[in-house]
Amino acid sequence: MRKEPSINSTSKSQLRQSNNQCTYFNKPIYNYPT
């Protein structure tokens, strides 16, 4: 279940709504350069 850095923008928006749910999946995404 690995997301691509391309969807970083979309992920940031999604993780904002479900931060507690994407907490484990947002960390790697946040690592990507914006």
C-alpha positions as CSV (number, residue, x, y, z in Angstrom):
1,M,0.0,0.0,0.0
2,R,2.6,2.5,-1.1
3,K,1.6,5.8,-2.5
4,E,3.5,7.7,-5.1
5,P,5.0,11.2,-4.5
6,S,2.9,12.4,-7.4
7,I,-0.2,12.2,-5.3
8,N,1.6,14.0,-2.5
9,S,-0.8,17.0,-2.9
10,T,-3.9,14.8,-2.8
11,S,-2.5,12.8,0.1
12,K,-1.8,15.9,2.2
13,S,-5.4,16.9,1.8
14,Q,-6.6,13.5,2.6
15,L,-4.4,12.9,5.6
16,R,-5.5,16.3,6.9
17,Q,-9.0,15.0,7.2
18,S,-8.0,11.6,8.5
19,N,-4.7,12.4,10.1
20,N,-5.2,9.9,12.8
21,Q,-6.0,7.3,10.2
22,C,-3.2,8.2,7.8
23,T,-0.7,8.8,10.6
24,Y,1.2,5.7,9.6
25,F,0.9,6.4,5.9
26,N,1.3,10.2,6.0
27,K,4.8,10.1,7.5
28,P,6.5,8.6,4.4
29,I,4.4,10.8,2.2
30,Y,5.5,13.9,4.1
31,N,9.0,12.9,3.5
32,Y,8.6,13.4,-0.2
33,P,9.7,16.8,-1.6
34,T,6.7,19.0,-2.5
